[in-house]
């Protein structure tokens, strides 16, 4: 079984070489996936054969760890087969492909000599025009307008990233100027993205308003993605009850902070203390060390490495997210660089929008909770255990669960406010409940937008009413759900 699972995973990396490269298998460097119809059909056939073999493999021989690995591998193949044959993002969701174009890891992670990494990045950049031609051919006519608008924003951000950020990354590396072929390749790739974006923009006038994937596909997404085979009405009911429970606890937390005042007023008071736009990143860096020390002092969880993550601005093509963790690959043997992305205010925003962003998303209490989620002891510590902890089967490192990865980080938020770390800080508990309510809203808006006709405007209002978000971040959350229905996880 272990030999066969390794073969199936190698086949996966061969089809998605960018994934192999990012997990630390650098024989896959310098390649973009071939998403042409012939290649996709071949991959679907390959997945069908693998799924049939696993179904015939029995229960894993009675060993609990083997049984778990077998179930993970079955879901891993089913999820990809479902995506290629039913969800079909190549036809209707360009947002799902923009990440393949990211070459930042080649420059940021010191796993090989810079000259070798620049060569690999150059090869990827040289393949971008053909890759985008394949995407253009695959696109159907049913891309929902919100998904199209977010795709235009993301790909435009990638073009800016190529032209500005890659140049800065090479300069900051201390290895001298980039070779001419790298600069030629990144400009040609950026120009190809410009053309792709123009093609998306021409579709806007005729783009349908509807972006929903529908109940049948949604249920299949939960079953193949997370092994969750229950009626959608039951899934929704669980979320609704948890939302109501958290709203009740929020009211109690607000009353304990300032008796007799409204929840909204107490939330506004807590949100009023936040970093400046210029101080956001340095304040976050200082905060991380404080949280890390608390984990050690309170003996909450082993931190199996002295590795630290670097706090940097979220790349321009990823700014639909408030914050994100970009760790070195679980199989990486050399590089240790990991990046905690924090999304800054945009210069084109009004003063009101900038204040909304900093007060709602990055007030000091919320910044602590977000950092607990993303770094200590959330995603970053999870990654450190995957890399430095007990030996895990390969499939357990590769076949990750969206709900488990996020579930661990959500659990950490609540755990931290139940320890001495939050003693005497009632506003921290209130803030953690607000974060929990954001997840409740994602969960319910995802289901309702994709299966019940909820609009982006209605979802925006739902975030504002139930998670006490300002208009700008609430709309960004609603828009994310149009192209990432799985964010209920």
Steps between C-alpha positions, in 0.01 A plus 500: 500500500777745589674435168174542308407819688842645415440418134160670505650809662781512243234489229327791673823702506569415137165654407534791746878559510456834677357312800793260503747787484332692783487201734877468462553255212717721283527260210165657405642853493460709188175343375140608465220242475373397158125568524421428135192282428712199402709525817191543722326196341813293557509612863132416553561149366803464727294607802226252410751215496646607835156531660399155378815346643449665839138385517625146447774539763280418798508681832873545557577174677366595841781744583350832606765718338487305172120524505521878545755536221279293271194717569705818444630367169152396384366849572809659344431328167121544520540874567721555197280280276193696611674832433605404148174330398223685687621823659705580185676818614686518168170595341340720761747618767827663385579583863589135557794520257666831590709343777688282251665816365665591831880474472578683825616183675791464261637836612395501866612153611871425513492129414757520217742754347321814383613446141326161493182641655493788252536253214203299629291816543595609148381168356164542674464858376578389146211251517244757622381617153423145385341416836266800471415413140388159628288665769344737249400208278353309795285787634126459455228765478353444847755676720302696757563874503640514858742216424603677181557829684711333769697314231575826321624647829715196583663461157562875479668468839718219366611716207597778744675238712711391201591854401567652843533244778721248319748773416504610867541139616809450286645831615435414866666159467851651487594285200534782251284584202268246342623352170350650183308182414318518835401862444392426143295203615321687779405789269375256233302314769355825637397603148333161450306556822398846375353334190326238710351770724379690192325185387331465838395865489331453163284230660367732771224655289340160436598329826207341685431623851469141624819341638339222709621143458162355613396255770605181322855618431524661843408176678748309286768758589446427871493124447814478285687780677430408863319167502183675619197313368199658675208710368581866438209603721673328793833666417329839488312439825826426684643829378188699589496363854869575548447854371221557753713353781791730417275805470363425846853464643604823328217688670610359835863597435399855402285531813793394719720768342253787505165423667192652342660601172421347161722229353573722200625782722726269699637347179568850367692589817717189474558559128611858555847398619699390196839544332561773247529395137878538527517318834297195403790272406746598776228479766411153373864386519529613861174330589610161367791466737276585793251227403778247440647568845155453656464158336831394650437654842155342523631166367205474259664326208848398392655731241736255328729754333659842543373591150319832477269633232555833329219758516449652154228667296257264330592464130282711272328199339386362841342804660155347522636356829560710814796288607654169398786264588740388225724233652798322353403161358446206734763302303748787470849393613687829463284814509331605821351834391130542574293814451213645699309716255317802640285697257567874522269788417498580130618849398195556281258447790330797660592602853172348620578167330853492641364563850237224452771255398733573789229521766294197392773265386816609679410664828752384760278233656397362164859503380589280798222252420590496128865440593400216733307350208765546233823454698512405871368238564290486180614431145872566548537268800286241319747520211800469733357177642435364151859572409697439820267285707442126493542331165176510306412289196542695177127502430430666837732786405353544153127423530404781732146583608381860463270454802770346719768758417259785574334313786830472684561875466145584614539265796824680592322837510249375754761305697720810541221713644429226754858515637693745713600675176159672497473555875375849574437566131124467446526684169713213367216253564257736330733527200540123476121469490489756219749285307286193567201694366690582182542123451131444575417758233735341246342164570140616462560746215688236303208258527238765430682675216568174319179308570226750598547809281652734760661796319838661568319806638295284736810311611681829563211612720507165680867548594429855615200400712636181653878553519487878558723561198531833320375519142832460316634188676149350506475531123846350453388203709182459297689518171745234614212259543402532133821336374589299813182322612719271710578786736222369721771257615 
